[in-house]
Amino acid sequence: MLWASCGGGTPSKEPDIASPAPAQHGGLAIRISPERAAQVQADDTISAVQKRALEDAELTFAEYESAVLEAAECIRASGGEVTLELNVRGRYKYITSYPAERNDVGQAVSDCIRDHLSVLEQLWAEVTAVPEHEVEAAMEEMRSCLVQRDFFDPPTSGKQEDFRLYIRTLNSRGEFTEERMGEYLECARQVEDKWGLSYFAPITTR
């Protein structure tokens, strides 16, 4: 079952920490040590296209974005579908899909990500990582949003994984109508978009 967005509203309490302003993504880059660069070049499991991007021991936003778009083109050429969203921190969220009966397309989609993006994506996650104090502020905003919508006892820990467990628990109890799922997703998307928390908003409850 796919999630559907439903309703709106804002959290009843704003956190004290300011959310990040939209980044000038073109200036983002990560440098890796000569030792790490040498390991990448010597690793036979890493594709040539990703090795070329790291030949100078640096990954820029332009190189990262190019890899994302090439992976997306590969996925579509293989018969799959992909949607891309760039967050405020300069990281792409990509969601792939393919016909359930086409295992060959599913494998091709995985190959596209492996060959064009997997290593570069891991490195880019270091550039765009969300500081822990901002994660905690974002989770407080998520909790406030759910409380405003009368969700019972949402997590207070400030940890993303506890919200993932929370939604699985509620779903396992059969407590979610389509409307309630939409309300949860509305809160999660607001928080994900504002704070740049890639993949915080669930795609499905199943």
N, C-alpha and C positions, 0 to 999 in steps of 0.2 A: 504494500500500500504506500502510495506517495503522499508526502505531506502537502497541505494546501494552506496558503496564507489566509488569515481571517481576522478582521477587526484591527484596531489600532490602540492608541493611547500611549502615555509616557509613564515611566516609573515614578512612584510617589516620592522617592528620595534620590537626590543626585549625589554621587560620591565626591569627596573633597579633591580627588586627583583629576586633573584635566585629561581628557582623552587626546590622542595624538592628532595634530593637524595633518591634512593631506600632504604626503611627502613629495619632494621634488625627486622623483624616482631616478631620473637620469644620472644623478650624482652618486647613487648607491653603488658600492663595490665591496668585494671581500678579497683580501690577499691571503694566500696560503704560504706556508713555509716551503723553502726549497726541498726539504725532506718529504713533505707531504706531496708536493708537486711531482717529485720523482717516483713516489709510490703510485700515484695515479697513472703516470706514463708507463710504468712497468706492469700494471695490472691488466692481464689479458681479458678479464671479464668486463672491462669498461670500454665502451664503443669509441671508435676513432673520432667521431664527431664531437664527443664530450672531451676527449683528450686535447683536441685542437683548441677548444675554448679555454683550456687551462694551461696551454703551452707557456704563457707568460706568468704563470702562478697567480693570476688575478681573474676574478669573475665579475664583470660589470653588469649593470641592469640591462643594457642593450643585448649582451650575450645571453643572459638568462631569459629575457623576453623572447629572443629569437629561438631559443631551444624550446620554449613553451609552444610557440606558434608552429614550429616544425613538427613537434609531437602531435599537436592537434590536427595538422594537415595529414599526417601519417594515419592517425586514428580514423579520420573521415574517409581517406582513400581505402582503408581496410574494411569499410562497411559499418564502422561504429559511429557513434555520435558523441560530441563533447561540447560542454559549455564552459566558458572561461569568465572569471570575475577577478579583477585586480583590486586588492584592498588598499587601505590608507597607508600601509607600511611598505607597499611595493612588492607584495607577494601574490601570485596567481593562485586562485582556487579553481581546480578543474574537476568536473563531474562527468564521468563517462557512462555510456550505456550501449547496449547491443541486444539483438534478439536472443531471448533465453535459450532457444534451440540451436543457436549458432556458436558452439564451443570454439570453432576455428576462428571466428571473429573475436571472441573474448581473448583467445591466446594472442592474436595479432595486436589487439589493443594493448595488452600487457607488454608485448615486444616493443611497440612504439614508445611507450613510456620508459622502458628499460634502456633502449638504444639512444634516445634523444635527450632524456631529462633526468633520470633517477639520481645520478651522482650530483649533477648541478643543482637539483632541487634540494638535496640534503645540505649542500653548502649554503644555498640561498636562505634556507631556514635559519641559519646562524645569523645572517644579516638582519633578518626581519623578526627575530625572536621578541616576544612581548615580555618586558620586565615583570618579575613576580609581583611587585606591588601594584602594577597596572592590572594584572590578571585578577588579583584580589578585589580591586575596585570594580572591575567589570562584573565579577561574579556577585558582588553586592548589588549592583544595578540589576542583574538578572533576577536575583532573589526578590528585590523590590517590585519588579515588573510582574512576577508570578503572584506575589502576595496581593497586589492590586487586582489581579484577576481571580482571586479566591482559590488559588492552588494550595493544597494542604501541605504545610510543613516543608517547604523547599530547603535545600542544604544551606548551612551557615558557615561551612568550612572555608569558602573562598577558593575551592579547587574545581577545575573544569571536570575532572573525572567523576566527581561526586554528582554533578548534574547529569552526566551520561548514565550513571547508575540509577539516579532518581527517575529518569524517564523510562528506563527499562523496567524498573519496579512497577511504576504506574501502569505501564502497558501490559505487563504480565498479569496484573489484577483485572484487566478488562475495563479499566475506569475511563478510558479515553473515547469520547465521541469524536466525530470529525471536527466539530466545532472546537472542542478542547485541544485537539492536536494542533489546529490552526492557531489558537491563542498561544500555545507554548512556542510554536515556530515563529510567531510574530515577535515575541520577546527575544528569542535566541538570535534571530536575524538582526534585530536592532543592536544588540550587544556585539555580535560578530562584526557588523559593518562599522560601528563607531570605534571599536577598540582594535580592529585588525586581527581578530582571533580566527585564523583560517580553520575551517572545518568544525567550528564550535556548533553551529546550527545543524542539527541532524537532517539527513536527506530522507530517512524513513524510520518508522518505529519498529520495523520488523528486522 
